[in-house]
Amino acid sequence: MTQSIQTEWSGRHQGKDELRTEIWTRLLAEQAAIGQPVGHIPAFVGGDRAAARLAELPFWKAAHVIKCNPDTAQIPVRLRALQDGKTVYMAVPRLTQERCFVELRADELRDRHIALEDAASHQGAMQHGRLIAFDEMAPIDVVVTGCVAVSADGGRTGKGAGFADLDWACCANSGWCSPIPPL
């Protein structure tokens, strides 16, 4: 049995804690993580290429509104969405505010002379985006969420805090997310 790495979110599910430890350890050993992966949704080498491949898919091309987690790993996805002229919604970390999403629109950012690369970061989105509540959101076409591990059947394990699950549930219950199309 693997000794789990302890984070502030540890202890809710031993099997998931062990899986996270395995993934974080491998990312470090293989030098595939960008920055410190432990305790985070890890940014990874090739994230920009993954975002480019995502942007080639028909459902991405048809989408107008993208919701993406605030994790560093999703910076390339948020940037690509802005470059493609899509509206980006990013959850406010830990969902602690009534206006729990940040809205980013490439045309408005450009009009204000804000580099899309700056706005795509978590800090930049919080600084340059517009805080909004659920009732101000447009229907979401694509949801991109980070994970530490994912199973072949799509089961996801995050960093252990449950914020992505709460975020998804709020959007789905509010009717802002479309059904998942077949790939």
One Martini backbone bead per residue (centre of mass of N, CA, C, O) as a GRO file, in nm:
protein
  183
    1MET     BB    1   0.096   0.036   0.023
    2THR     BB    2   0.060   0.364  -0.024
    3GLN     BB    3   0.182   0.658   0.087
    4SER     BB    4   0.022   0.938   0.132
    5ILE     BB    5  -0.008   1.249   0.039
    6GLN     BB    6  -0.047   1.537   0.224
    7THR     BB    7  -0.326   1.754   0.227
    8GLU     BB    8  -0.586   1.968   0.285
    9TRP     BB    9  -0.775   1.728   0.124
   10SER     BB   10  -0.730   1.494   0.285
   11GLY     BB   11  -0.935   1.197   0.394
   12ARG     BB   12  -1.198   1.126   0.217
   13HIS     BB   13  -1.024   0.913   0.016
   14GLN     BB   14  -0.795   0.676   0.005
   15GLY     BB   15  -0.784   0.589  -0.295
   16LYS     BB   16  -0.751   0.879  -0.406
   17ASP     BB   17  -0.500   0.954  -0.248
   18GLU     BB   18  -0.323   0.733  -0.378
   19LEU     BB   19  -0.359   0.821  -0.672
   20ARG     BB   20  -0.244   1.102  -0.644
   21THR     BB   21   0.033   1.017  -0.547
   22GLU     BB   22   0.109   0.858  -0.798
   23ILE     BB   23   0.084   1.089  -1.003
   24TRP     BB   24   0.263   1.305  -0.873
   25THR     BB   25   0.518   1.126  -0.865
   26ARG     BB   26   0.538   1.078  -1.172
   27LEU     BB   27   0.554   1.369  -1.266
   28LEU     BB   28   0.817   1.426  -1.117
   29ALA     BB   29   0.997   1.191  -1.226
   30GLU     BB   30   0.923   1.280  -1.544
   31GLN     BB   31   0.904   1.589  -1.581
   32ALA     BB   32   0.574   1.675  -1.653
   33ALA     BB   33   0.561   1.908  -1.471
   34ILE     BB   34   0.441   2.236  -1.399
   35GLY     BB   35   0.551   2.263  -1.129
   36GLN     BB   36   0.364   2.193  -0.850
   37PRO     BB   37   0.142   1.920  -0.816
   38VAL     BB   38   0.098   1.908  -0.525
   39GLY     BB   39  -0.237   1.994  -0.451
   40HIS     BB   40  -0.302   1.988  -0.765
   41ILE     BB   41  -0.379   2.073  -1.074
   42PRO     BB   42  -0.172   1.978  -1.314
   43ALA     BB   43   0.060   2.104  -1.491
   44PHE     BB   44   0.177   2.031  -1.832
   45VAL     BB   45   0.348   1.901  -2.065
   46GLY     BB   46   0.161   2.004  -2.352
   47GLY     BB   47  -0.090   2.191  -2.299
   48ASP     BB   48  -0.090   2.352  -2.567
   49ARG     BB   49  -0.137   2.104  -2.751
   50ALA     BB   50  -0.403   2.016  -2.623
   51ALA     BB   51  -0.557   2.277  -2.691
   52ALA     BB   52  -0.522   2.253  -2.998
   53ARG     BB   53  -0.673   1.983  -3.024
   54LEU     BB   54  -0.940   2.077  -2.908
   55ALA     BB   55  -0.983   2.306  -3.133
   56GLU     BB   56  -1.040   2.075  -3.365
   57LEU     BB   57  -1.307   2.016  -3.260
   58PRO     BB   58  -1.632   2.052  -3.345
   59PHE     BB   59  -1.753   2.147  -3.066
   60TRP     BB   60  -1.559   2.385  -3.038
   61LYS     BB   61  -1.615   2.538  -3.302
   62ALA     BB   62  -1.933   2.573  -3.219
   63ALA     BB   63  -1.861   2.730  -2.983
   64HIS     BB   64  -1.916   3.027  -2.756
   65VAL     BB   65  -1.913   2.887  -2.461
   66ILE     BB   66  -1.675   2.865  -2.192
   67LYS     BB   67  -1.591   2.648  -1.922
   68CYS     BB   68  -1.326   2.707  -1.679
   69ASN     BB   69  -1.100   2.642  -1.475
   70PRO     BB   70  -0.852   2.807  -1.257
   71ASP     BB   71  -0.631   2.640  -1.333
   72THR     BB   72  -0.321   2.632  -1.466
   73ALA     BB   73  -0.376   2.397  -1.671
   74GLN     BB   74  -0.605   2.596  -1.829
   75ILE     BB   75  -0.467   2.830  -1.975
   76PRO     BB   76  -0.456   2.725  -2.272
   77VAL     BB   77  -0.767   2.710  -2.300
   78ARG     BB   78  -0.843   3.001  -2.238
   79LEU     BB   79  -0.667   3.124  -2.457
   80ARG     BB   80  -0.791   2.980  -2.701
   81ALA     BB   81  -1.075   3.085  -2.661
   82LEU     BB   82  -1.002   3.384  -2.694
   83GLN     BB   83  -0.868   3.358  -2.975
   84ASP     BB   84  -1.160   3.236  -3.084
   85GLY     BB   85  -1.392   3.435  -2.951
   86LYS     BB   86  -1.478   3.336  -2.679
   87THR     BB   87  -1.653   3.285  -2.403
   88VAL     BB   88  -1.536   3.303  -2.061
   89TYR     BB   89  -1.573   3.091  -1.782
   90MET     BB   90  -1.466   3.135  -1.438
   91ALA     BB   91  -1.418   3.023  -1.146
   92VAL     BB   92  -1.412   3.110  -0.836
   93PRO     BB   93  -1.224   3.039  -0.601
   94ARG     BB   94  -1.418   2.834  -0.389
   95LEU     BB   95  -1.699   2.966  -0.423
   96THR     BB   96  -1.735   3.249  -0.218
   97GLN     BB   97  -1.928   3.399  -0.416
   98GLU     BB   98  -2.201   3.511  -0.571
   99ARG     BB   99  -1.994   3.603  -0.782
  100CYS     BB  100  -1.861   3.292  -0.913
  101PHE     BB  101  -1.777   3.439  -1.187
  102VAL     BB  102  -1.575   3.490  -1.474
  103GLU     BB  103  -1.576   3.715  -1.743
  104LEU     BB  104  -1.449   3.662  -2.081
  105ARG     BB  105  -1.374   3.897  -2.354
  106ALA     BB  106  -1.183   3.958  -2.616
  107ASP     BB  107  -1.292   4.230  -2.722
  108GLU     BB  108  -1.278   4.381  -2.449
  109LEU     BB  109  -0.979   4.335  -2.393
  110ARG     BB  110  -0.872   4.473  -2.648
  111ASP     BB  111  -1.006   4.752  -2.598
  112ARG     BB  112  -0.820   4.759  -2.316
  113HIS     BB  113  -0.529   4.646  -2.376
  114ILE     BB  114  -0.540   4.328  -2.313
  115ALA     BB  115  -0.379   4.054  -2.285
  116LEU     BB  116  -0.475   3.734  -2.326
  117GLU     BB  117  -0.249   3.602  -2.157
  118ASP     BB  118  -0.322   3.753  -1.898
  119ALA     BB  119  -0.633   3.676  -1.877
  120ALA     BB  120  -0.585   3.352  -1.865
  121SER     BB  121  -0.508   3.385  -1.597
  122HIS     BB  122  -0.616   3.387  -1.288
  123GLN     BB  123  -0.524   3.674  -1.211
  124GLY     BB  124  -0.616   3.814  -1.475
  125ALA     BB  125  -0.914   3.742  -1.458
  126MET     BB  126  -0.965   3.884  -1.184
  127GLN     BB  127  -0.869   4.168  -1.292
  128HIS     BB  128  -1.021   4.179  -1.604
  129GLY     BB  129  -1.276   4.065  -1.532
  130ARG     BB  130  -1.623   3.977  -1.479
  131LEU     BB  131  -1.831   3.955  -1.229
  132ILE     BB  132  -2.069   3.682  -1.191
  133ALA     BB  133  -2.375   3.535  -1.203
  134PHE     BB  134  -2.582   3.296  -1.304
  135ASP     BB  135  -2.807   3.503  -1.425
  136GLU     BB  136  -2.565   3.622  -1.635
  137MET     BB  137  -2.548   3.372  -1.798
  138ALA     BB  138  -2.478   3.185  -2.056
  139PRO     BB  139  -2.492   2.926  -2.224
  140ILE     BB  140  -2.305   2.632  -2.215
  141ASP     BB  141  -2.106   2.439  -2.441
  142VAL     BB  142  -1.825   2.410  -2.271
  143VAL     BB  143  -1.652   2.192  -2.042
  144VAL     BB  144  -1.350   2.248  -1.851
  145THR     BB  145  -1.174   2.007  -1.654
  146GLY     BB  146  -0.972   1.917  -1.417
  147CYS     BB  147  -0.716   1.667  -1.327
  148VAL     BB  148  -0.531   1.401  -1.199
  149ALA     BB  149  -0.744   1.178  -1.288
  150VAL     BB  150  -0.861   0.935  -1.541
  151SER     BB  151  -1.077   0.725  -1.667
  152ALA     BB  152  -1.185   0.547  -1.938
  153ASP     BB  153  -1.502   0.632  -1.845
  154GLY     BB  154  -1.459   0.944  -1.705
  155GLY     BB  155  -1.353   0.937  -1.436
  156ARG     BB  156  -1.281   1.174  -1.175
  157THR     BB  157  -0.981   1.316  -1.019
  158GLY     BB  158  -0.892   1.545  -0.809
  159LYS     BB  159  -0.754   1.717  -0.533
  160GLY     BB  160  -1.019   1.686  -0.305
  161ALA     BB  161  -1.234   1.937  -0.259
  162GLY     BB  162  -1.501   1.959  -0.476
  163PHE     BB  163  -1.534   2.218  -0.660
  164ALA     BB  164  -1.591   2.103  -0.944
  165ASP     BB  165  -1.849   1.954  -0.862
  166LEU     BB  166  -2.002   2.203  -0.762
  167ASP     BB  167  -1.983   2.367  -1.017
  168TRP     BB  168  -2.128   2.166  -1.202
  169ALA     BB  169  -2.392   2.145  -1.041
  170CYS     BB  170  -2.471   2.442  -1.064
  171CYS     BB  171  -2.485   2.455  -1.373
  172ALA     BB  172  -2.683   2.223  -1.421
  173ASN     BB  173  -2.916   2.325  -1.226
  174SER     BB  174  -2.933   2.609  -1.396
  175GLY     BB  175  -2.912   2.531  -1.717
  176TRP     BB  176  -2.605   2.611  -1.849
  177CYS     BB  177  -2.578   2.313  -1.956
  178SER     BB  178  -2.524   2.106  -2.196
  179PRO     BB  179  -2.530   1.833  -2.334
  180ILE     BB  180  -2.332   1.570  -2.407
  181PRO     BB  181  -2.165   1.510  -2.680
  182PRO     BB  182  -2.058   1.318  -2.909
  183LEU     BB  183  -1.730   1.236  -3.041
   0.00000   0.00000   0.00000
